[in-house]
Amino acid sequence: MRRDSQQAIGQIDHLLGQVEIARRASPHDDLSRGLPDDEMRQIHTRLRAGIDRLTAPGSRYAKEADAVVRTGFVGSQLLNLAGILQAMRADFDAGYVQTLEELVHSAVFEDFLDMGD
């Protein structure tokens, strides 16, 4: 596994750990009546930022995240964003996706090769 993918998985694991904190704080499966609203919003924002940071614009992951944030209450959104991150983690782990940084490096390298020809 490439170093960039390992770093992405590490970030995803950290973000999923934040969701676990919200799960432990809530007496309900939908994460209600647990953490204060500002802490829930902080976790929500970090999850969404992680998806944006680790994927290319317009990716299926980003599209799913866009759909999630248009529906439901913040707790259910958190759970759905966590599901997207879990899918991303599995795909990174299996080598099915590259980080945005890897894609940019690849494109730049291809441009240099084209110029060399």
VENQUI-V722684 format. One record per run of one state. SS is the DSSP state (h for helix, s for strand, l for the rest). FROM is the first residue (numbers start at 1). TO is the last residue. If there is no record, write none. Layout:
SS:FROM:TO  SS:FROM:TO
//
This chain:
l:1:2  h:3:25  l:26:36  h:37:54  l:55:59  h:60:68  l:69:73  h:74:94  l:95:99  h:100:116  l:117:117
//
